[in-house]
Amino acid sequence: MYRFKERRSLKTLFGSVQFSVIFFIAVFVFFLYMLGNISDDTKARQEESLNSALNRAIVSCYCVEGTYPPNLEYMVEHYGLTYDKDSFFIDYRPEGSNIYPEVVVIRKGERHE
């Protein structure tokens, strides 16, 4: 009756289960790796956008008032600059009222070597 059916042994069944578990773990690890890459890319784009917004606010202030902003809080209050203070640190150093300020955006929580 079972002449043409292949009988599966317990060893073969265990091997296919083992393969499935290993395959699932590999796919899961790959998913986590790609999720981390997407997060890094998003942070890089946010940093780029923040740099652009800072430059626009600085130039707008100079065009409207004739002087560069005295500090970062001035741009936040008068020019609508918003950013994630938990993710980024902005080092704003004005050189004078008619000299473009030195601005550095640093991501928080990253190690720079």
Biopython code that builds the backbone (N, CA, C, O; Angstrom):
import numpy as np
from Bio.PDB.StructureBuilder import StructureBuilder

atoms = [
    (1, "MET", "N", (0.803, -1.180, 0.000)),
    (1, "MET", "CA", (0.000, 0.000, 0.000)),
    (1, "MET", "C", (0.859, 1.262, 0.000)),
    (1, "MET", "O", (0.557, 2.211, -0.724)),
    (2, "TYR", "N", (1.907, 1.285, 0.789)),
    (2, "TYR", "CA", (2.787, 2.433, 0.851)),
    (2, "TYR", "C", (4.043, 2.205, 0.031)),
    (2, "TYR", "O", (5.121, 2.687, 0.381)),
    (3, "ARG", "N", (3.905, 1.492, -1.027)),
    (3, "ARG", "CA", (5.050, 1.118, -1.821)),
    (3, "ARG", "C", (5.723, 2.325, -2.478)),
    (3, "ARG", "O", (6.949, 2.367, -2.577)),
    (4, "PHE", "N", (4.930, 3.312, -2.930)),
    (4, "PHE", "CA", (5.490, 4.433, -3.672)),
    (4, "PHE", "C", (5.617, 5.706, -2.827)),
    (4, "PHE", "O", (6.120, 6.720, -3.311)),
    (5, "LYS", "N", (5.184, 5.661, -1.622)),
    (5, "LYS", "CA", (5.329, 6.816, -0.739)),
    (5, "LYS", "C", (6.653, 6.707, -0.004)),
    (5, "LYS", "O", (7.080, 5.638, 0.432)),
    (6, "GLU", "N", (7.272, 7.861, 0.109)),
    (6, "GLU", "CA", (8.560, 7.896, 0.793)),
    (6, "GLU", "C", (8.301, 8.099, 2.280)),
    (6, "GLU", "O", (7.565, 9.002, 2.678)),
    (7, "ARG", "N", (8.890, 7.281, 3.061)),
    (7, "ARG", "CA", (8.733, 7.428, 4.503)),
    (7, "ARG", "C", (9.805, 8.393, 5.010)),
    (7, "ARG", "O", (10.983, 8.293, 4.665)),
    (8, "ARG", "N", (9.358, 9.311, 5.827)),
    (8, "ARG", "CA", (10.296, 10.264, 6.404)),
    (8, "ARG", "C", (10.754, 9.730, 7.755)),
    (8, "ARG", "O", (9.959, 9.323, 8.602)),
    (9, "SER", "N", (12.010, 9.751, 7.905)),
    (9, "SER", "CA", (12.524, 9.315, 9.197)),
    (9, "SER", "C", (12.550, 10.517, 10.134)),
    (9, "SER", "O", (12.414, 11.662, 9.703)),
    (10, "LEU", "N", (12.723, 10.242, 11.395)),
    (10, "LEU", "CA", (12.788, 11.305, 12.390)),
    (10, "LEU", "C", (13.999, 12.190, 12.148)),
    (10, "LEU", "O", (13.947, 13.388, 12.424)),
    (11, "LYS", "N", (15.072, 11.637, 11.646)),
    (11, "LYS", "CA", (16.289, 12.397, 11.374)),
    (11, "LYS", "C", (16.061, 13.416, 10.252)),
    (11, "LYS", "O", (16.530, 14.550, 10.345)),
    (12, "THR", "N", (15.356, 13.026, 9.208)),
    (12, "THR", "CA", (15.060, 13.927, 8.105)),
    (12, "THR", "C", (14.128, 15.046, 8.559)),
    (12, "THR", "O", (14.315, 16.202, 8.180)),
    (13, "LEU", "N", (13.134, 14.711, 9.359)),
    (13, "LEU", "CA", (12.207, 15.707, 9.867)),
    (13, "LEU", "C", (12.932, 16.709, 10.766)),
    (13, "LEU", "O", (12.678, 17.910, 10.677)),
    (14, "PHE", "N", (13.827, 16.234, 11.626)),
    (14, "PHE", "CA", (14.595, 17.123, 12.497)),
    (14, "PHE", "C", (15.514, 18.029, 11.679)),
    (14, "PHE", "O", (15.702, 19.196, 12.024)),
    (15, "GLY", "N", (16.079, 17.503, 10.609)),
    (15, "GLY", "CA", (16.947, 18.300, 9.749)),
    (15, "GLY", "C", (16.204, 19.433, 9.079)),
    (15, "GLY", "O", (16.749, 20.530, 8.961)),
    (16, "SER", "N", (14.971, 19.208, 8.633)),
    (16, "SER", "CA", (14.207, 20.272, 7.984)),
    (16, "SER", "C", (13.764, 21.321, 8.994)),
    (16, "SER", "O", (13.715, 22.507, 8.666)),
    (17, "VAL", "N", (13.442, 20.908, 10.211)),
    (17, "VAL", "CA", (13.080, 21.861, 11.260)),
    (17, "VAL", "C", (14.301, 22.701, 11.627)),
    (17, "VAL", "O", (14.197, 23.913, 11.814)),
    (18, "GLN", "N", (15.432, 22.061, 11.726)),
    (18, "GLN", "CA", (16.662, 22.765, 12.057)),
    (18, "GLN", "C", (17.002, 23.786, 10.963)),
    (18, "GLN", "O", (17.399, 24.910, 11.270)),
    (19, "PHE", "N", (16.851, 23.409, 9.715)),
    (19, "PHE", "CA", (17.095, 24.328, 8.608)),
    (19, "PHE", "C", (16.145, 25.520, 8.678)),
    (19, "PHE", "O", (16.562, 26.657, 8.459)),
    (20, "SER", "N", (14.868, 25.270, 8.983)),
    (20, "SER", "CA", (13.886, 26.352, 9.068)),
    (20, "SER", "C", (14.231, 27.336, 10.181)),
    (20, "SER", "O", (14.111, 28.548, 10.002)),
    (21, "VAL", "N", (14.655, 26.820, 11.316)),
    (21, "VAL", "CA", (15.016, 27.689, 12.436)),
    (21, "VAL", "C", (16.240, 28.528, 12.080)),
    (21, "VAL", "O", (16.265, 29.727, 12.358)),
    (22, "ILE", "N", (17.242, 27.924, 11.476)),
    (22, "ILE", "CA", (18.450, 28.650, 11.085)),
    (22, "ILE", "C", (18.118, 29.702, 10.029)),
    (22, "ILE", "O", (18.627, 30.821, 10.090)),
    (23, "PHE", "N", (17.282, 29.357, 9.078)),
    (23, "PHE", "CA", (16.874, 30.305, 8.045)),
    (23, "PHE", "C", (16.120, 31.486, 8.660)),
    (23, "PHE", "O", (16.365, 32.636, 8.292)),
    (24, "PHE", "N", (15.204, 31.209, 9.594)),
    (24, "PHE", "CA", (14.452, 32.271, 10.259)),
    (24, "PHE", "C", (15.392, 33.198, 11.034)),
    (24, "PHE", "O", (15.225, 34.416, 10.980)),
    (25, "ILE", "N", (16.350, 32.662, 11.735)),
    (25, "ILE", "CA", (17.297, 33.479, 12.498)),
    (25, "ILE", "C", (18.130, 34.339, 11.551)),
    (25, "ILE", "O", (18.380, 35.508, 11.846)),
    (26, "ALA", "N", (18.556, 33.792, 10.436)),
    (26, "ALA", "CA", (19.348, 34.553, 9.467)),
    (26, "ALA", "C", (18.530, 35.712, 8.890)),
    (26, "ALA", "O", (19.045, 36.823, 8.760)),
    (27, "VAL", "N", (17.289, 35.472, 8.550)),
    (27, "VAL", "CA", (16.426, 36.527, 8.010)),
    (27, "VAL", "C", (16.182, 37.596, 9.072)),
    (27, "VAL", "O", (16.175, 38.787, 8.759)),
    (28, "PHE", "N", (15.983, 37.186, 10.312)),
    (28, "PHE", "CA", (15.750, 38.133, 11.404)),
    (28, "PHE", "C", (16.972, 39.017, 11.651)),
    (28, "PHE", "O", (16.832, 40.225, 11.842)),
    (29, "VAL", "N", (18.159, 38.432, 11.648)),
    (29, "VAL", "CA", (19.399, 39.197, 11.835)),
    (29, "VAL", "C", (19.592, 40.176, 10.680)),
    (29, "VAL", "O", (19.981, 41.323, 10.901)),
    (30, "PHE", "N", (19.326, 39.741, 9.460)),
    (30, "PHE", "CA", (19.426, 40.614, 8.299)),
    (30, "PHE", "C", (18.447, 41.777, 8.416)),
    (30, "PHE", "O", (18.792, 42.912, 8.085)),
    (31, "PHE", "N", (17.225, 41.505, 8.885)),
    (31, "PHE", "CA", (16.216, 42.545, 9.081)),
    (31, "PHE", "C", (16.690, 43.577, 10.097)),
    (31, "PHE", "O", (16.550, 44.776, 9.858)),
    (32, "LEU", "N", (17.245, 43.142, 11.221)),
    (32, "LEU", "CA", (17.745, 44.070, 12.234)),
    (32, "LEU", "C", (18.908, 44.902, 11.704)),
    (32, "LEU", "O", (19.015, 46.089, 12.011)),
    (33, "TYR", "N", (19.773, 44.286, 10.914)),
    (33, "TYR", "CA", (20.900, 45.002, 10.325)),
    (33, "TYR", "C", (20.410, 46.102, 9.385)),
    (33, "TYR", "O", (20.908, 47.226, 9.436)),
    (34, "MET", "N", (19.449, 45.787, 8.540)),
    (34, "MET", "CA", (18.912, 46.771, 7.606)),
    (34, "MET", "C", (18.156, 47.880, 8.345)),
    (34, "MET", "O", (18.201, 49.038, 7.930)),
    (35, "LEU", "N", (17.474, 47.541, 9.417)),
    (35, "LEU", "CA", (16.774, 48.531, 10.219)),
    (35, "LEU", "C", (17.763, 49.529, 10.815)),
    (35, "LEU", "O", (17.481, 50.726, 10.864)),
    (36, "GLY", "N", (18.910, 49.047, 11.264)),
    (36, "GLY", "CA", (19.955, 49.930, 11.778)),
    (36, "GLY", "C", (20.503, 50.844, 10.704)),
    (36, "GLY", "O", (20.767, 52.017, 10.967)),
    (37, "ASN", "N", (20.678, 50.330, 9.502)),
    (37, "ASN", "CA", (21.168, 51.158, 8.390)),
    (37, "ASN", "C", (20.177, 52.250, 8.028)),
    (37, "ASN", "O", (20.574, 53.376, 7.729)),
    (38, "ILE", "N", (18.897, 51.925, 8.052)),
    (38, "ILE", "CA", (17.869, 52.916, 7.753)),
    (38, "ILE", "C", (17.881, 54.011, 8.804)),
    (38, "ILE", "O", (17.735, 55.189, 8.476)),
    (39, "SER", "N", (18.052, 53.635, 10.061)),
    (39, "SER", "CA", (18.100, 54.616, 11.143)),
    (39, "SER", "C", (19.299, 55.546, 10.988)),
    (39, "SER", "O", (19.170, 56.754, 11.187)),
    (40, "ASP", "N", (20.466, 55.001, 10.636)),
    (40, "ASP", "CA", (21.659, 55.827, 10.426)),
    (40, "ASP", "C", (21.457, 56.790, 9.261)),
    (40, "ASP", "O", (21.851, 57.954, 9.334)),
    (41, "ASP", "N", (20.847, 56.303, 8.197)),
    (41, "ASP", "CA", (20.590, 57.147, 7.031)),
    (41, "ASP", "C", (19.626, 58.275, 7.377)),
    (41, "ASP", "O", (19.796, 59.404, 6.916)),
    (42, "THR", "N", (18.623, 57.975, 8.181)),
    (42, "THR", "CA", (17.660, 58.988, 8.590)),
    (42, "THR", "C", (18.330, 60.068, 9.427)),
    (42, "THR", "O", (18.062, 61.254, 9.240)),
    (43, "LYS", "N", (19.198, 59.667, 10.348)),
    (43, "LYS", "CA", (19.928, 60.647, 11.169)),
    (43, "LYS", "C", (20.821, 61.528, 10.304)),
    (43, "LYS", "O", (20.922, 62.732, 10.542)),
    (44, "ALA", "N", (21.464, 60.944, 9.312)),
    (44, "ALA", "CA", (22.326, 61.731, 8.420)),
    (44, "ALA", "C", (21.504, 62.748, 7.639)),
    (44, "ALA", "O", (21.942, 63.882, 7.445)),
    (45, "ARG", "N", (20.328, 62.357, 7.195)),
    (45, "ARG", "CA", (19.467, 63.304, 6.469)),
    (45, "ARG", "C", (18.943, 64.399, 7.389)),
    (45, "ARG", "O", (18.823, 65.552, 6.973)),
    (46, "GLN", "N", (18.632, 64.053, 8.633)),
    (46, "GLN", "CA", (18.189, 65.065, 9.593)),
    (46, "GLN", "C", (19.307, 66.067, 9.859)),
    (46, "GLN", "O", (19.057, 67.269, 9.949)),
    (47, "GLU", "N", (20.529, 65.579, 9.984)),
    (47, "GLU", "CA", (21.662, 66.470, 10.213)),
    (47, "GLU", "C", (21.869, 67.405, 9.023)),
    (47, "GLU", "O", (22.129, 68.595, 9.199)),
    (48, "GLU", "N", (21.753, 66.864, 7.825)),
    (48, "GLU", "CA", (21.888, 67.679, 6.621)),
    (48, "GLU", "C", (20.785, 68.742, 6.549)),
    (48, "GLU", "O", (21.047, 69.890, 6.190)),
    (49, "SER", "N", (19.574, 68.362, 6.885)),
    (49, "SER", "CA", (18.452, 69.293, 6.882)),
    (49, "SER", "C", (18.632, 70.384, 7.944)),
    (49, "SER", "O", (18.306, 71.546, 7.706)),
    (50, "LEU", "N", (19.148, 70.007, 9.107)),
    (50, "LEU", "CA", (19.397, 70.986, 10.161)),
    (50, "LEU", "C", (20.470, 71.983, 9.749)),
    (50, "LEU", "O", (20.333, 73.179, 10.006)),
    (51, "ASN", "N", (21.525, 71.510, 9.118)),
    (51, "ASN", "CA", (22.560, 72.419, 8.613)),
    (51, "ASN", "C", (21.979, 73.415, 7.612)),
    (51, "ASN", "O", (22.296, 74.604, 7.653)),
    (52, "SER", "N", (21.143, 72.931, 6.732)),
    (52, "SER", "CA", (20.509, 73.795, 5.733)),
    (52, "SER", "C", (19.592, 74.822, 6.396)),
    (52, "SER", "O", (19.600, 75.996, 6.025)),
    (53, "ALA", "N", (18.799, 74.378, 7.379)),
    (53, "ALA", "CA", (17.888, 75.292, 8.075)),
    (53, "ALA", "C", (18.668, 76.350, 8.853)),
    (53, "ALA", "O", (18.262, 77.512, 8.899)),
    (54, "LEU", "N", (19.775, 75.957, 9.460)),
    (54, "LEU", "CA", (20.611, 76.923, 10.175)),
    (54, "LEU", "C", (21.155, 77.988, 9.228)),
    (54, "LEU", "O", (21.100, 79.182, 9.519)),
    (55, "ASN", "N", (21.675, 77.542, 8.105)),
    (55, "ASN", "CA", (22.231, 78.493, 7.135)),
    (55, "ASN", "C", (21.159, 79.440, 6.605)),
    (55, "ASN", "O", (21.413, 80.634, 6.441)),
    (56, "ARG", "N", (19.962, 78.915, 6.335)),
    (56, "ARG", "CA", (18.868, 79.772, 5.871)),
    (56, "ARG", "C", (18.479, 80.804, 6.932)),
    (56, "ARG", "O", (18.252, 81.971, 6.612)),
    (57, "ALA", "N", (18.404, 80.374, 8.189)),
    (57, "ALA", "CA", (18.027, 81.292, 9.260)),
    (57, "ALA", "C", (19.096, 82.376, 9.460)),
    (57, "ALA", "O", (18.768, 83.540, 9.688)),
    (58, "ILE", "N", (20.367, 81.990, 9.373)),
    (58, "ILE", "CA", (21.460, 82.959, 9.543)),
    (58, "ILE", "C", (21.428, 83.994, 8.422)),
    (58, "ILE", "O", (21.531, 85.194, 8.676)),
    (59, "VAL", "N", (21.287, 83.532, 7.196)),
    (59, "VAL", "CA", (21.265, 84.443, 6.050)),
    (59, "VAL", "C", (20.004, 85.304, 6.072)),
    (59, "VAL", "O", (20.065, 86.491, 5.751)),
    (60, "SER", "N", (18.871, 84.729, 6.441)),
    (60, "SER", "CA", (17.627, 85.513, 6.529)),
    (60, "SER", "C", (17.764, 86.628, 7.552)),
    (60, "SER", "O", (17.344, 87.759, 7.306)),
    (61, "CYS", "N", (18.345, 86.314, 8.687)),
    (61, "CYS", "CA", (18.542, 87.332, 9.721)),
    (61, "CYS", "C", (19.446, 88.447, 9.208)),
    (61, "CYS", "O", (19.186, 89.625, 9.454)),
    (62, "TYR", "N", (20.494, 88.080, 8.504)),
    (62, "TYR", "CA", (21.412, 89.099, 7.981)),
    (62, "TYR", "C", (20.728, 89.971, 6.928)),
    (62, "TYR", "O", (20.944, 91.182, 6.882)),
    (63, "CYS", "N", (19.911, 89.355, 6.093)),
    (63, "CYS", "CA", (19.207, 90.113, 5.052)),
    (63, "CYS", "C", (18.171, 91.069, 5.641)),
    (63, "CYS", "O", (18.038, 92.201, 5.178)),
    (64, "VAL", "N", (17.448, 90.622, 6.648)),
    (64, "VAL", "CA", (16.382, 91.427, 7.230)),
    (64, "VAL", "C", (16.930, 92.499, 8.180)),
    (64, "VAL", "O", (16.508, 93.654, 8.123)),
    (65, "GLU", "N", (17.868, 92.115, 9.053)),
    (65, "GLU", "CA", (18.311, 93.015, 10.119)),
    (65, "GLU", "C", (19.654, 93.686, 9.850)),
    (65, "GLU", "O", (19.992, 94.680, 10.492)),
    (66, "GLY", "N", (20.414, 93.152, 8.914)),
    (66, "GLY", "CA", (21.719, 93.733, 8.624)),
    (66, "GLY", "C", (22.836, 93.244, 9.520)),
    (66, "GLY", "O", (23.979, 93.676, 9.374)),
    (67, "THR", "N", (22.523, 92.344, 10.449)),
    (67, "THR", "CA", (23.533, 91.733, 11.322)),
    (67, "THR", "C", (23.237, 90.246, 11.426)),
    (67, "THR", "O", (22.110, 89.798, 11.216)),
    (68, "TYR", "N", (24.281, 89.495, 11.754)),
    (68, "TYR", "CA", (24.086, 88.062, 11.974)),
    (68, "TYR", "C", (23.484, 87.847, 13.361)),
    (68, "TYR", "O", (23.656, 88.689, 14.242)),
    (69, "PRO", "N", (22.785, 86.742, 13.566)),
    (69, "PRO", "CA", (22.144, 86.500, 14.863)),
    (69, "PRO", "C", (23.181, 86.424, 15.991)),
    (69, "PRO", "O", (24.254, 85.848, 15.812)),
    (70, "PRO", "N", (22.855, 87.008, 17.159)),
    (70, "PRO", "CA", (23.814, 87.000, 18.260)),
    (70, "PRO", "C", (23.980, 85.639, 18.929)),
    (70, "PRO", "O", (25.042, 85.342, 19.476)),
    (71, "ASN", "N", (22.931, 84.808, 18.887)),
    (71, "ASN", "CA", (23.019, 83.469, 19.488)),
    (71, "ASN", "C", (21.978, 82.545, 18.861)),
    (71, "ASN", "O", (21.156, 82.973, 18.051)),
    (72, "LEU", "N", (22.027, 81.291, 19.244)),
    (72, "LEU", "CA", (21.130, 80.279, 18.689)),
    (72, "LEU", "C", (19.682, 80.511, 19.121)),
    (72, "LEU", "O", (18.759, 80.333, 18.327)),
    (73, "GLU", "N", (19.488, 80.903, 20.363)),
    (73, "GLU", "CA", (18.140, 81.133, 20.876)),
    (73, "GLU", "C", (17.426, 82.248, 20.101)),
    (73, "GLU", "O", (16.205, 82.217, 19.945)),
    (74, "TYR", "N", (18.181, 83.214, 19.626)),
    (74, "TYR", "CA", (17.607, 84.307, 18.840)),
    (74, "TYR", "C", (16.974, 83.771, 17.551)),
    (74, "TYR", "O", (15.898, 84.211, 17.146)),
    (75, "MET", "N", (17.661, 82.813, 16.915)),
    (75, "MET", "CA", (17.103, 82.222, 15.680)),
    (75, "MET", "C", (15.882, 81.368, 15.989)),
    (75, "MET", "O", (14.937, 81.327, 15.201)),
    (76, "VAL", "N", (15.894, 80.687, 17.131)),
    (76, "VAL", "CA", (14.743, 79.870, 17.518)),
    (76, "VAL", "C", (13.529, 80.762, 17.768)),
    (76, "VAL", "O", (12.426, 80.443, 17.326)),
    (77, "GLU", "N", (13.723, 81.870, 18.468)),
    (77, "GLU", "CA", (12.612, 82.752, 18.811)),
    (77, "GLU", "C", (12.097, 83.565, 17.622)),
    (77, "GLU", "O", (10.887, 83.681, 17.430)),
    (78, "HIS", "N", (13.010, 84.127, 16.826)),
    (78, "HIS", "CA", (12.595, 85.077, 15.790)),
    (78, "HIS", "C", (12.484, 84.492, 14.384)),
    (78, "HIS", "O", (11.779, 85.047, 13.541)),
    (79, "TYR", "N", (13.159, 83.395, 14.123)),
    (79, "TYR", "CA", (13.159, 82.851, 12.755)),
    (79, "TYR", "C", (12.599, 81.434, 12.661)),
    (79, "TYR", "O", (12.706, 80.795, 11.614)),
    (80, "GLY", "N", (12.007, 80.941, 13.739)),
    (80, "GLY", "CA", (11.301, 79.665, 13.705)),
    (80, "GLY", "C", (12.182, 78.442, 13.542)),
    (80, "GLY", "O", (11.711, 77.414, 13.056)),
    (81, "LEU", "N", (13.434, 78.518, 13.928)),
    (81, "LEU", "CA", (14.320, 77.361, 13.832)),
    (81, "LEU", "C", (13.914, 76.337, 14.881)),
    (81, "LEU", "O", (13.826, 76.657, 16.067)),
    (82, "THR", "N", (13.667, 75.105, 14.446)),
    (82, "THR", "CA", (13.349, 74.018, 15.375)),
    (82, "THR", "C", (14.244, 72.838, 15.049)),
    (82, "THR", "O", (14.586, 72.596, 13.891)),
    (83, "TYR", "N", (14.618, 72.107, 16.091)),
    (83, "TYR", "CA", (15.435, 70.906, 15.911)),
    (83, "TYR", "C", (15.286, 70.012, 17.128)),
    (83, "TYR", "O", (14.806, 70.443, 18.177)),
    (84, "ASP", "N", (15.695, 68.785, 16.978)),
    (84, "ASP", "CA", (15.606, 67.796, 18.046)),
    (84, "ASP", "C", (16.809, 67.971, 18.975)),
    (84, "ASP", "O", (17.921, 67.568, 18.635)),
    (85, "LYS", "N", (16.589, 68.561, 20.128)),
    (85, "LYS", "CA", (17.679, 68.841, 21.059)),
    (85, "LYS", "C", (18.219, 67.580, 21.723)),
    (85, "LYS", "O", (19.330, 67.585, 22.253)),
    (86, "ASP", "N", (17.443, 66.502, 21.698)),
    (86, "ASP", "CA", (17.922, 65.232, 22.252)),
    (86, "ASP", "C", (18.870, 64.514, 21.304)),
    (86, "ASP", "O", (19.678, 63.695, 21.741)),
    (87, "SER", "N", (18.782, 64.810, 20.012)),
    (87, "SER", "CA", (19.599, 64.121, 19.015)),
    (87, "SER", "C", (20.785, 64.933, 18.521)),
    (87, "SER", "O", (21.781, 64.365, 18.073)),
    (88, "PHE", "N", (20.689, 66.272, 18.599)),
    (88, "PHE", "CA", (21.739, 67.115, 18.025)),
    (88, "PHE", "C", (22.186, 68.197, 19.003)),
    (88, "PHE", "O", (21.400, 68.711, 19.798)),
    (89, "PHE", "N", (23.456, 68.521, 18.920)),
    (89, "PHE", "CA", (24.038, 69.639, 19.655)),
    (89, "PHE", "C", (24.546, 70.631, 18.622)),
    (89, "PHE", "O", (25.244, 70.253, 17.681)),
    (90, "ILE", "N", (24.195, 71.899, 18.798)),
    (90, "ILE", "CA", (24.642, 72.934, 17.860)),
    (90, "ILE", "C", (25.611, 73.858, 18.588)),
    (90, "ILE", "O", (25.268, 74.483, 19.592)),
    (91, "ASP", "N", (26.818, 73.927, 18.060)),
    (91, "ASP", "CA", (27.819, 74.851, 18.589)),
    (91, "ASP", "C", (27.798, 76.085, 17.695)),
    (91, "ASP", "O", (28.260, 76.051, 16.554)),
    (92, "TYR", "N", (27.253, 77.179, 18.233)),
    (92, "TYR", "CA", (27.094, 78.419, 17.472)),
    (92, "TYR", "C", (28.029, 79.470, 18.071)),
    (92, "TYR", "O", (27.890, 79.846, 19.235)),
    (93, "ARG", "N", (28.974, 79.935, 17.271)),
    (93, "ARG", "CA", (29.942, 80.928, 17.734)),
    (93, "ARG", "C", (29.919, 82.145, 16.818)),
    (93, "ARG", "O", (30.468, 82.111, 15.717)),
    (94, "PRO", "N", (29.281, 83.219, 17.276)),
    (94, "PRO", "CA", (29.280, 84.431, 16.460)),
    (94, "PRO", "C", (30.653, 85.114, 16.511)),
    (94, "PRO", "O", (31.267, 85.224, 17.572)),
    (95, "GLU", "N", (31.115, 85.565, 15.352)),
    (95, "GLU", "CA", (32.417, 86.227, 15.256)),
    (95, "GLU", "C", (32.273, 87.742, 15.358)),
    (95, "GLU", "O", (33.222, 88.440, 15.715)),
    (96, "GLY", "N", (31.125, 88.224, 15.053)),
    (96, "GLY", "CA", (30.843, 89.661, 15.067)),
    (96, "GLY", "C", (29.528, 89.887, 14.347)),
    (96, "GLY", "O", (28.955, 88.952, 13.788)),
    (97, "SER", "N", (29.045, 91.124, 14.356)),
    (97, "SER", "CA", (27.738, 91.370, 13.753)),
    (97, "SER", "C", (27.775, 91.329, 12.228)),
    (97, "SER", "O", (26.736, 91.162, 11.589)),
    (98, "ASN", "N", (28.980, 91.482, 11.632)),
    (98, "ASN", "CA", (29.062, 91.474, 10.171)),
    (98, "ASN", "C", (29.950, 90.356, 9.620)),
    (98, "ASN", "O", (30.312, 90.375, 8.444)),
    (99, "ILE", "N", (30.302, 89.384, 10.466)),
    (99, "ILE", "CA", (31.110, 88.228, 10.042)),
    (99, "ILE", "C", (30.270, 86.970, 10.238)),
    (99, "ILE", "O", (29.656, 86.768, 11.285)),
    (100, "TYR", "N", (30.257, 86.127, 9.199)),
    (100, "TYR", "CA", (29.445, 84.899, 9.257)),
    (100, "TYR", "C", (29.881, 84.043, 10.449)),
    (100, "TYR", "O", (31.073, 83.782, 10.610)),
    (101, "PRO", "N", (28.944, 83.606, 11.279)),
    (101, "PRO", "CA", (29.292, 82.841, 12.481)),
    (101, "PRO", "C", (29.781, 81.428, 12.157)),
    (101, "PRO", "O", (29.508, 80.883, 11.088)),
    (102, "GLU", "N", (30.506, 80.859, 13.109)),
    (102, "GLU", "CA", (30.959, 79.472, 12.981)),
    (102, "GLU", "C", (29.886, 78.578, 13.582)),
    (102, "GLU", "O", (29.514, 78.743, 14.744)),
    (103, "VAL", "N", (29.389, 77.631, 12.794)),
    (103, "VAL", "CA", (28.307, 76.751, 13.233)),
    (103, "VAL", "C", (28.729, 75.299, 13.011)),
    (103, "VAL", "O", (29.159, 74.925, 11.920)),
    (104, "VAL", "N", (28.599, 74.484, 14.071)),
    (104, "VAL", "CA", (28.913, 73.056, 13.985)),
    (104, "VAL", "C", (27.741, 72.280, 14.559)),
    (104, "VAL", "O", (27.291, 72.554, 15.671)),
    (105, "VAL", "N", (27.246, 71.307, 13.795)),
    (105, "VAL", "CA", (26.164, 70.433, 14.254)),
    (105, "VAL", "C", (26.778, 69.083, 14.588)),
    (105, "VAL", "O", (27.481, 68.492, 13.768)),
    (106, "ILE", "N", (26.507, 68.598, 15.797)),
    (106, "ILE", "CA", (27.060, 67.323, 16.266)),
    (106, "ILE", "C", (25.900, 66.424, 16.687)),
    (106, "ILE", "O", (24.993, 66.842, 17.407)),
    (107, "ARG", "N", (25.954, 65.175, 16.217)),
    (107, "ARG", "CA", (24.955, 64.200, 16.634)),
    (107, "ARG", "C", (25.282, 63.707, 18.034)),
    (107, "ARG", "O", (26.428, 63.362, 18.321)),
    (108, "LYS", "N", (24.294, 63.671, 18.897)),
    (108, "LYS", "CA", (24.497, 63.162, 20.245)),
    (108, "LYS", "C", (24.432, 61.641, 20.235)),
    (108, "LYS", "O", (23.749, 61.044, 19.403)),
    (109, "GLY", "N", (25.142, 61.029, 21.156)),
    (109, "GLY", "CA", (25.076, 59.583, 21.311)),
    (109, "GLY", "C", (25.949, 58.803, 20.365)),
    (109, "GLY", "O", (25.845, 57.577, 20.319)),
    (110, "GLU", "N", (26.807, 59.456, 19.608)),
    (110, "GLU", "CA", (27.707, 58.756, 18.693)),
    (110, "GLU", "C", (29.135, 58.971, 19.138)),
    (110, "GLU", "O", (29.486, 60.021, 19.676)),
    (111, "ARG", "N", (29.937, 57.982, 18.912)),
    (111, "ARG", "CA", (31.356, 58.093, 19.214)),
    (111, "ARG", "C", (32.105, 58.485, 17.965)),
    (111, "ARG", "O", (31.972, 57.851, 16.918)),
    (112, "HIS", "N", (32.878, 59.514, 18.081)),
    (112, "HIS", "CA", (33.723, 59.967, 16.970)),
    (112, "HIS", "C", (35.165, 59.687, 17.351)),
    (112, "HIS", "O", (35.654, 60.159, 18.377)),
    (113, "GLU", "N", (35.830, 58.924, 16.523)),
    (113, "GLU", "CA", (37.221, 58.571, 16.811)),
    (113, "GLU", "C", (38.161, 59.338, 15.941)),
    (113, "GLU", "O", (39.376, 59.169, 16.045)),
]
sb = StructureBuilder()
sb.init_structure("model")
sb.init_model(0)
sb.init_chain("A")
sb.init_seg("    ")
for serial, (resi, resn, name, xyz) in enumerate(atoms, 1):
    if name == "N":
        sb.init_residue(resn, " ", resi, " ")
    sb.init_atom(name, np.array(xyz, "f"), 0.0, 1.0, " ", f" {name:<3s}", serial, name[0])
structure = sb.get_structure()
